[in-house]
């Protein structure tokens, strides 16, 4: 433990104790380690849409940005990845800022969507079950479909018609388990509300989530 001469003098005079100095230094080291484990990432999306409004009524952001340039969103994501331990934890907080932030539809019922919205906020927990059972608790993206709101994760800007009618976010608990290198399953429960962007399929209650993902082997080809 390194101490400067002023700290040594105060300790010798009995003003501070060596144990309190050690605890303070340990706390600072812990704070530095926590900061180092947190990453900040994101992107900026701008676009130019050249399409007649009447022919764009069933696509993403329909009727809002036709025949003009648009500033879509600024995405900011704060995340701490899970470690390798049995009870590893992590978290993700992602925000959207900009005109398209209101498209998410995650605001509470009766509250107008604004130019800064919460894309996701959840805690990741791993339990020592088999290969490792991963739990995601909080607000997260839906298990329905392959498309997402994030512009940098879709092949097409306009998305599909299915994207317009499916739920996009859930608030609840999602358990994921990797059965093999190729096959994974997800099971969860979440709030079922009338909010447009979050499980918008019925009245208040509980929605049950079930998803499966399979990665084709390299021998499959394109």
Protein Blocks (a to p, Z undefined) as FASTA:
>chain_A
ZZdfklmmmmmnomacfklmmmmmmmmmmmmmmmmmpccddddddddddddfklmmmcgh
ihklgoiacdfbdcddddddddfbfkbccddddddedjklmmnopacehiacdfbdcfbd
cddddddehjbpaddedjdddfedjbdfblklcfbfnlpfklmmmcfbdcdddddddfbl
mbccddddddddfbfklopabccdddddddddddddfkloZZ
